[in-house]
Amino acid sequence: MLDFIDFSFLDVLDVLLVAILIYNIYKLLRGTVAINIFIGIALIFMIWQMTQLLKMEMLSNILEYLLGGGAIALIIVFQQEIRKFLLMIGTTNVASRRNFLKQINFLKSEIRSETDTDIILKACKKLSTTKTGALIVMERTNSLDFLINTGDAMNAQVNIALLESIFYKNSPLHDGATIIRDNFVIATRVILPVSEDPKIPSRFGLRHRAAIGVSEKTDAICLLVSEETGEISYIKDGNFELFTDNKELQEKLRNDIQ
C-alpha cells in the first residue's frame, strides 16, 4: 500500500529536472503578462492530475480536451517566450562560462560574474553629461556569439576610458551596440535585432528599439544613454526597468548581473 512512497534514483532525478525546467520557465516569464497565463495553465494541469487520481472521469476528460485542444493557441500566445527559451537552450556557454551551473543555481556561492558594474555605470554617467549616445549590452546566460559577427570583435578589459572612446561621436566604433561578457568588451558596432512591438512609444528611436529587441530574444540586459536627453535607460526582458536614482540603478544592475 505504501509502494508509492518508494523513490528510486530516477524518480528523484525526474523531480529535479522538472523543478529546474519550471524554475527556468518562471525566470523567463517573470515580470511579464505571460506569467499569469502560465500560472493559470499550471493550476488547470494540477486539477486535471487530481481528477485522474480520484477517477473523476467526466471532469478529467473535459480538462484533458481543454489542455490538448489549447496547445496550438498556447504556442501562439507564448510565441516570443518559446523562441527565447529555445534560444537560451541552444546558445548557452556551458564550457566557457560554466553557465550550466548558473542555470541550476548549483554552487552559486562559488560562481560570480566578474563584470565591474561600477565602472560601466560611471562611464554611462560621464557619457550622459555630454549627451553622448551609447548602447551597452551585457551578456548573461544566453550566448551573444551570434551577434558578434555583425560587428567588430574585440577583447579588451572594461574601463571608463575605453567605453568613452568607443562611443565618442567621431569614433568609427560609436555606431551600433557594444557587447560586454564578464569584464571584457568582446564586440563593438554590433547590429542588434530591432523590436517590432507597436506599444513602444514613437519618441524612442532605433537605439531604444534595438535594446528592447535583443532583451526580448535573449536574457541580456542593456544600458542605454540617450543622445537627445542624456537620460540613462535600463532595459531587461523587453521592458524599461524603472529606478529612482543612480543608487537604485546600481543595485538593480548588481543583482541582475550576478
RADACOR-V486972 format. One line per field, one symbol per residue. phi: phi as a letter, one per 20 degrees, with the letter a starting at -180 (. if undefined). psi: psi as a letter, one per 40 degrees, with the letter a starting at -180 (. if undefined). burial: + if it has 9 or more other ideal C-beta (glycine too) atoms within 8 Angstrom, else -. Layout:
# RADACOR-V486972
phi=???
psi=???
burial=???
This chain:
# RADACOR-V486972
phi=.dffffdeffffffffffffffffffgfegndfffffffffffffffffffffelefffffffffffffefffffffegfffffffffffcfeffeclffffgelelffedcfefefffffffffffffdlefbcdddfcfffdgfeffecdfbbcffbfffffffeggeffeffnddddcldcfdacleedfefdffffgffeefffffffffffecefdcdcdffedmfeddcblmceeebebfffffffffffef
psi=dfdedhhiddddddddddddddddddddeheidddddddddddddddddddddefgdddddddddddddedddddddfdddddddddddeehgdddefdddddefhfddehhiehgdddddddddddddefhhihhhhibdhhfdeddeeahiighihidddddddehdeheediaihhhhbfhheiifhhihhieheehieehadddddddddedeieiihhhhhddeehhihhhfeihhiididddddddddddd.
burial=-----------+-------+---+++-++--+-++-++--+--++-++--++-------+--++-++------++--+--+++++-++--+++---+-+-+++-----------+-+-++++++++++--++++++++++-+-+--++--+------+-+-+++++++--+-++-+++++---+++++++-+--+----+------++++++++++++++++++++---+-++++++++--------+++-+++-++-
